[in-house]
Amino acid sequence: MLTHLVRQGGAPRVATGHSVDEIVNRAVEFIWNHSHAFVDVAEVVAQTGISRRSLERRFTKALRRSVLEEIQLCRLGRAKRLLTETRVPVKQVVHRAGLRSHQQLCLLFQEHEGMSPTDYRELTTPRDGQRQDHRSHTGTPQNRKSN
């Protein structure tokens, strides 16, 4: 089964095989449209009208990750864009990416990128008109495949 995210009007939409899970879509759209705020799982659940357990199951089935993991990927993507495309100080990136502390940002980068936010900025900042590549710094969810 192939699971992927399709961009329509900004927020990604989840497609699983030939069907689309509208509840997961709504949740993902809410997460990505509110990535600048301190969104938590309870707020996402409230937007869907179903129980947390049901939403977590649907996320796992459609995306192979939890609601919290989607929130974290969204925050990471926003932080990466801010670090790469702006000169906003790292302390401001923390709050603009919907994170509560500098430590949380550092842990997120260490876990997903293997480096600090400052090192990531240095690596991905254009030099002489060229951007250096490192993994994926698009700030969008990556396509997922499952068997």
C-alpha positions in Angstrom: 0.0 0.0 0.0 1.3 3.4 -0.9 0.7 6.3 1.5 1.7 9.8 0.5 1.0 13.4 1.1 -0.5 15.6 -1.6 -0.3 19.3 -1.4 -3.6 21.1 -2.1 -3.9 24.7 -1.1 -1.0 24.8 1.3 -1.6 22.0 3.8 -0.8 18.4 2.8 -3.6 15.9 2.2 -3.2 12.3 3.1 -3.9 9.7 0.4 -3.9 6.0 1.4 -4.1 3.7 -1.6 -7.2 4.7 -3.5 -9.1 6.3 -0.5 -8.5 9.5 1.4 -9.0 9.8 5.2 -10.7 13.1 5.6 -10.4 13.1 9.3 -6.6 12.7 9.1 -6.6 15.3 6.4 -8.4 17.8 8.6 -6.1 17.1 11.5 -2.9 17.5 9.3 -4.3 20.7 7.8 -5.0 22.1 11.2 -1.5 21.2 12.4 0.2 22.7 9.4 -2.0 25.8 9.3 -1.2 26.5 13.0 2.5 25.6 13.0 3.3 29.0 14.4 1.3 28.4 17.5 1.8 26.0 20.5 -0.5 23.3 19.1 -0.7 20.1 21.1 -2.4 16.7 20.5 -5.5 17.7 22.6 -6.2 20.7 20.3 -5.8 18.5 17.2 -8.2 15.9 18.7 -10.7 18.7 19.5 -10.7 19.7 15.8 -11.6 16.3 14.6 -14.6 15.4 16.8 -13.3 11.8 17.4 -11.5 10.3 20.4 -7.7 10.6 20.8 -7.4 6.8 20.5 -9.3 6.8 17.2 -7.3 9.6 15.8 -4.0 8.0 16.8 -5.1 4.8 15.1 -6.1 6.6 11.9 -2.8 8.5 11.9 -0.8 5.3 12.3 -2.7 3.7 9.5 -2.5 6.6 7.1 0.9 8.1 7.9 2.7 5.5 10.0 3.3 8.1 12.7 1.5 9.6 15.6 -0.3 12.9 15.9 2.6 14.2 18.1 5.2 13.1 15.5 3.3 15.0 12.8 3.2 18.1 15.0 7.0 17.7 15.6 7.7 17.2 11.9 5.7 20.3 11.2 7.6 22.3 13.8 10.9 21.0 12.5 9.9 22.0 8.9 9.0 25.5 10.0 12.2 25.9 12.0 14.2 24.7 9.0 12.6 27.1 6.7 13.2 30.0 9.1 16.8 29.0 9.6 17.5 28.6 5.9 15.4 31.4 4.4 15.7 34.2 7.1 18.2 35.8 9.4 15.8 35.5 12.4 17.8 34.7 15.5 17.5 31.1 16.8 15.8 32.3 20.0 13.0 33.7 17.8 12.9 30.7 15.6 11.9 28.7 18.7 8.7 30.6 19.2 7.9 31.1 15.5 8.1 27.3 15.0 5.6 26.7 17.8 8.2 25.4 20.3 8.4 26.3 23.9 12.1 26.3 24.5 15.5 26.5 22.9 16.3 23.1 24.4 13.2 21.6 22.7 14.5 23.0 19.3 18.0 21.6 19.9 16.6 18.2 20.8 14.4 18.1 17.7 17.3 19.0 15.4 19.7 16.6 17.1 17.1 13.8 16.7 16.2 14.5 13.1 19.2 16.2 11.6 22.1 15.0 13.8 23.2 18.6 14.5 22.3 21.8 16.3 20.0 24.5 14.7 23.0 26.8 14.4 25.0 24.2 12.6 22.1 23.4 10.3 21.8 27.1 9.4 25.5 27.3 8.6 25.3 24.2 6.5 22.2 25.2 4.5 22.7 29.0 4.2 23.5 29.9 0.6 27.1 30.8 0.0 28.0 32.6 -3.2 24.5 32.0 -4.5 24.5 28.2 -4.0 22.8 26.2 -1.3 24.5 23.3 0.2 22.4 20.1 0.4 21.8 18.2 3.6 19.0 15.6 3.8 15.7 17.3 3.1 15.4 20.9 4.1 12.1 21.6 2.4 10.1 21.7 5.6 7.3 19.5 4.3 6.4 16.0 5.3 8.1 13.3 3.3 6.5 10.7 1.2 6.0 7.4 3.0 5.8 3.9 1.5 4.5 0.8 3.2 4.2 -2.8 2.1 
